[in-house]
Amino acid sequence: MKKKKLKLKVGRSRGGAGLGLFATEPIKRGQFVIEYTGEKISSEEADKRGGKYLFDVSKDLVLDAKDRKHLARYINHSCKPNCYAERDVEEGRVSIYARRKIEPGEELSYNYGKDYWEGYIGAKNCRCEKCAN
């Protein structure tokens, strides 16, 4: 099945998390939003490099989206996200889907997971809309 390419735009995050990725058209619940792309590197290499734009595909494969051309890297964390990530370990890919209907102008978000939360965000530093209110 061919995935429709959505028009998305990078803009200033309303939560104070820097830049974010925004919908420019309505997105249906369950619809493919974007693929998380980046250089495919080993977990060992990712540990050496460090960085904020690393996405674990499997225990041995990580996507490094350090280059700004990878738009999905601008999707910020939320404790109440409107998107979710699905890993395809065999293909080494990560696809982002809408968890619910998303309106134009709405910032895209997904939950970064327990390890990222504990290592980088924590309850006192979360800037998502749910935690800021």
C-alpha positions in Angstrom: 0.0 0.0 0.0 1.4 3.4 -1.0 1.6 5.9 1.8 0.3 9.4 1.0 2.9 12.1 1.6 1.6 14.8 3.9 2.5 18.4 3.8 4.1 19.2 7.2 6.0 22.3 8.4 8.6 23.0 10.9 7.8 25.9 13.3 8.3 27.2 16.8 7.0 24.7 19.4 4.3 26.1 21.6 5.6 24.2 24.6 9.0 25.9 24.6 10.8 22.8 23.3 12.4 24.7 20.5 11.2 23.6 17.0 8.4 21.3 16.3 6.6 19.6 13.4 3.1 20.8 12.5 0.2 19.4 10.4 -0.8 21.7 7.5 -3.8 19.5 6.6 -6.2 17.3 8.5 -4.8 13.9 9.4 -7.1 10.9 10.1 -6.7 8.6 13.0 -4.4 5.7 12.1 -3.1 7.5 9.0 0.6 7.3 8.1 2.2 10.7 9.0 5.9 10.5 8.2 8.9 8.1 8.3 11.6 8.7 10.8 14.7 8.7 8.6 18.4 9.1 9.3 21.8 7.4 9.0 21.6 3.8 10.0 24.3 3.1 12.6 25.0 0.4 15.2 24.0 0.9 18.9 27.6 0.9 19.7 28.2 3.8 17.3 25.2 5.7 18.7 26.6 5.4 22.2 29.9 6.9 21.0 28.2 9.8 19.1 25.4 10.6 21.6 22.9 13.3 20.4 19.3 14.1 20.6 18.1 12.7 17.3 18.8 9.0 17.8 15.9 6.5 17.4 16.4 2.9 18.4 15.0 0.6 15.7 16.3 -2.6 17.4 19.0 -3.5 20.0 21.5 -3.4 17.1 20.2 -0.6 14.8 19.8 3.1 15.4 18.7 5.9 13.1 20.7 9.1 13.5 18.7 12.1 12.2 21.3 14.7 13.1 20.9 16.3 9.7 18.1 18.9 9.4 16.8 17.3 6.2 15.1 14.5 8.4 11.8 16.2 9.2 10.5 13.6 11.7 13.3 14.6 14.1 11.3 17.8 14.8 8.4 15.8 16.4 8.6 16.5 20.1 7.8 14.3 23.1 4.4 14.4 24.8 2.9 12.5 27.7 -0.4 12.7 25.9 0.7 12.3 22.2 -1.3 12.6 19.0 1.0 10.2 17.1 2.8 6.9 17.8 5.8 5.2 16.2 5.9 1.7 14.7 9.3 0.0 14.2 9.9 -2.4 11.3 13.0 -4.2 12.6 13.4 -6.3 9.4 13.4 -3.3 7.1 15.2 -1.0 9.6 12.5 1.6 9.4 10.3 3.6 11.8 6.9 4.9 10.7 4.9 7.6 12.5 1.1 7.3 12.6 -1.7 9.4 13.9 -3.1 8.2 17.2 -6.2 10.4 16.8 -7.6 12.9 14.3 -5.1 15.8 14.0 -6.2 19.3 12.9 -4.2 21.7 10.6 -1.8 23.8 12.7 -1.6 21.2 15.5 1.9 20.2 16.6 2.8 16.5 16.1 4.1 14.5 19.1 4.7 11.0 20.3 5.9 9.5 23.6 9.7 9.0 23.5 9.5 6.1 25.9 10.7 5.3 29.4 14.4 5.3 28.8 14.5 8.7 27.2 12.1 10.1 29.8 14.3 8.8 32.7 17.6 9.8 31.1 16.8 13.2 29.6 13.4 14.6 30.5 12.0 13.7 33.9 8.9 15.1 35.5 10.5 18.5 36.3 11.7 19.1 32.7 8.8 17.9 30.6 7.5 20.8 28.4 4.6 18.9 26.7 1.2 20.5 26.8 -0.1 17.9 29.3 2.6 18.6 31.8 2.8 22.4 31.3 -0.9 22.8 32.3 
